[in-house]
Amino acid sequence: MDLQLLLALVLGISTIIVLVLRTRLDAFVALLLASLVTGLVAGMPVADTITAITTGFGTTLAAISIVIGLGVGIGKILEVSGAADSLARAFVRAMGKGREHWAMAGTGAVVSIPVFCDSGYVIMNPLARSIARRINGRYVTLALALGCGMTVTHHLVPPTPGPLGVAGILGADLGGLILAGGVFALLLLPVVVIYAAWMGPKLESEINERTRAEVYQGVSVGSAGSGGSVASGGSAGAGATTTTSGDGGTEEEPEQVRNPAWMLGDPPPGEKPHRVGLLLSSLPLLVPLALIVANTVATAIDRNNQGVLSPEDEYTPSAVAEFLAFIGNPVVALLIGIVLAVYVLLPRWTPRRQVHGWLAEAAASAGLIILITGAGGALGQVLRDSGVGDALAEAISALSLPGVLVPFLVASLVRLAQGSGTVAMITAASVSAPLVGELGLSALLAALACCAGSMVFSYFNDSYFWVVTRFTGLDGTAALRGWSGITTAVWLASLPLLLIASTFL
């Protein structure tokens, strides 16, 4: 590989890592500065570098920004309406006694598709504590299964923002990624459960004393571990939670965390308190996913019936395929989902202003993800236009590595360096986008590789690491053995799945 182009690539990725880890700048600014560094070091004229950045940014957002915003909005309504809690309790009832850790892993996997891991874990952790209190033990097992169940779908299944961004950058079919990511998630969940069941009992005695008291409420279960950071958690009844304040004291979690229905408004006289059943809770999630997948499947069948299999060939869809392509377009499908969420999950007495406020909060939280995704597209465009992508493809093709390992390893390295799974998969997609054709990869396989690689070894530089370990009450090496270990286990298990998938995709 040409030394100048190699240097451009190394300095570009190093810029992201150093800025995110060592400065006050966030990943959005870091990706844009990395795009500038890459283009200029590669020898691109300044004007061409700026043009590549704006073109890549705009093209990527045109494909994916609306979908991310709508998906986050659905997640917010699931959160505040109590629907996420309803889904969790349904899983526990379905799995039965003795299989509560399976229920927790399944709950996490479903809830984390539309809800961010951090807030989803806060919502669901009181249920894990309640179960541990009832069965008088196994809290670490339940907490690890819940947290990593969320990690698997958060990294693999749209409409989670990271996979959506990867699909937009690589041009992968969204319905195909939902199907393939869902299959990967189902196959990885047993790994989550097995690791949690194996490691959890070993770490039960390592729970710090304050968290042990909050979970078991004075009931002796094992021996308390050494002190350390104090976890958030639930107490009896409504699941009131506490967090550690900066001076070592504790402060109450907001009421809406303890009781999701608290902010829905007071029911009119004679009305029963708001409760959301399993069927209604799942509609805003399942309907959009089903429509997107139906679009993908119908288009594939229609193309096969017409003998038009190549994407470059002219294709006129049938009436049925055209209709499904419309309602199964991700924008339309998620619009349907957010309308269902607002009008099915929320009671009629919830103030309009409150609903607008929740959706505004969702839009604010989606904003940074959208900007990071666009900046990742900008970096990918610079890599293409500067020739770095072509040069890297030629260099890799001379090695004996399977092509699918390239985006997988890039995502893994970036994740280890800076902690964020979303930034890792988007960076890997940006680097891999110019290489897909040369490496003989489909866009879908490359997307799966980026997403799977970003799950590796969650530790101190990952914000979700602190959420899970503080809620669980694990400190030091116990936190690494529990949480860092389980995320690395699913990362390792995803590698043979990718290699098998590469023979079909």
C-alpha angles and dihedrals in degrees: 000000000000108000094227093052092045089051090050091054095046094047091046095054091040089054091058093048097045096045094048094045103035108029140051091250119108131226094269093060091039092056092049093049089046089054090053093047093048094049096045095044089048089057101254116151113255093245092050091049092053091046091052091050095050093042094050092044094050096043093051095047092047088061102042118010097089091049093052092049093050093045092053090048091055090049092053093053091047088053100049097038095058092244092123090054090049091054090051095052091048090056092051092051092047097051097048135207117334093021098074092123089059088051091050093050091048092046092052092048094053099040094048095059093079101012125069113251096240097054092036091056092049090053096046102037095081088060091053089050092048091052093047090051092049095049091037098234149014095088094143091051091052094044094050093047091050095047097046093042084061092047094055097056093033088062100036114029127064140246082058103107098240097057089040090056092047091051091051095049095046097036092237119165107259096213091050091050091050090052097043094041090049091053091049091049093051091050093047097048093078088056089054092050096044093050092046092049091048100044100031098073090047090056100039091094090051095066108120116251099250094051090046090055092048094049102040098025097221097322109133111240114163119316125305118250126228119293124266140127113001119239129223113241150146131275128199126305113005092020098251110193137203133205132198114258123212094263094052096262126117132247132192120262113240114278092244089063093052094043116018092195093059095095097042091092133252114298116241117258111288095020120120120238113274116269127169119210127216097260095050091042092057099045099083089050103040100040096060092042091049092049093049092048091046089055092052095046095044092049092050092049092046093049090049092050090051094043092239102131103146117085089222094058120095110260130189111192122223119246093262094046091047092052092048089047088057100047091035094054104117093237094052094040093052091044087057089047095053092047089052091048094052098042101034104036101039121069118243092246094061106115115252090228090057092053091048088051093053092049090048089053089051091050090051092051091046092050097077093045090052092049092048090050091050091048089051089054089051091054091049091052091050090050089052098044095044094053093241091118095053092046092050091049091053092049093049093046088061090060126077094237116124107249093238090065093065099073089033093057095041090054091046094051094047091047092052091047101048109011105229114116092198093053090045095054094042091049090049091049090050092051093043099045095084091045102051097093096041092049092050093241127143115232089244094054091046090051092052090049092052092048096045094046092056093065096073124126106335106206144144098326092055116087091209089058089065094045093055099039095046093048089047094046097235122143138183117345092357089062091049093048092048109036103018089045097051094048090050090049093057090044091055092045091053092059098071088043089056093048090050091046090052089067091059106031 
